[in-house]
């Protein structure tokens, strides 16, 4: 399983970048849309997109889900869950049982 050679790609916004995967996400657009504040600014882009895709924008909304439900979201992994638990705990919140 070798990595493929990076290919030059241009996104719909005109950003030119090189990617070795088939992931359609433009890293320049992603960096520009990263929030400056709030808990979504503290997590990795795939985890942030997973929450945004499921309309979770606050820690209070996140606390209405179980850890298993969040892990089932595309883009969410174990390291994302660990970070989210830390952020929830700081606010006195936790995942639904």
N, C-alpha and C positions, 0 to 999 in steps of 0.2 A: 504494500500500500504506500506508494510514493506520492508526494505532493505534486500537483500539476504546475506547469510553468505559469507565472503571473501573466494575465492578459490585460491589455489596455481597455478600459471601459469608460463610457461617458453616460452619466445619469440623465434623467429627463430635465434636470436643472442646469445641465451643461458642465457639471464637475467631471474632470478627467481623473481617473485613478486606476491603479493596478490591483487585480485580485487573482488569487490562485484557486478560489472556490467558485461555485456557481451561485453563491448567496447574492440575491439581487439588491442588497442594502448598500447604499452609497455611504462610505465612511465619513465623507465631508458633510453630507446632509444630516447624518446621525449626530455628528459633533455639534452642528448648528442648532439642532432641535433639543439637545439635552437641557433639561431645566436648570436654572441657576440656583434654585433653592427647593426645599421640601425633600421628602424621603426619596422621591424618584430620582433626584440628582445624586444620590449616594449609592445607587446600584448600577450594575453593568447594563449596557444597552440591550442585550437579548432579554434579560429579566424585566427591564423597564418596558420594553415592547410587549412582553407577555402580559404584564399587568394592565397596560394601556388598552391592549386589544380586548381585555375583559372588563373594561370600564372601572378599574380600580385606581383611584387617584389620591386616596388618603389612607393613612394608617387605620383609621376607624373603619373604612370600607374593607380593608385587608383583613381586619380582625373578625369579619363575618364569615370568613372562609376557613376551612380546615387546611392543615399543612398538606394533606394528601391531594386536596382539590387544587391547590396552588402548584404543587409539583406536576400535576397533569397538564399544565399549560405548556404549549410549545415555546421553548426558549428558557424555561425555568429549570434550574438545576439545583443540586444540593448546596453549592456554595452560595447561590442566591437565597435559598431558604435560611441558611445560617445568618446572612446579613439582615434579612427581613426580621428574623426572630430578635436579633440585637436591637434593631430599630423599634420594633413593637415593645420590647421590654423597657426601653428608655422612656416610653410614654405610658408605662403601666398597662400595656395591652398584651394580648397573646392570640394565637390562632384558635379558632373554634375547635372544641373537642370533637 
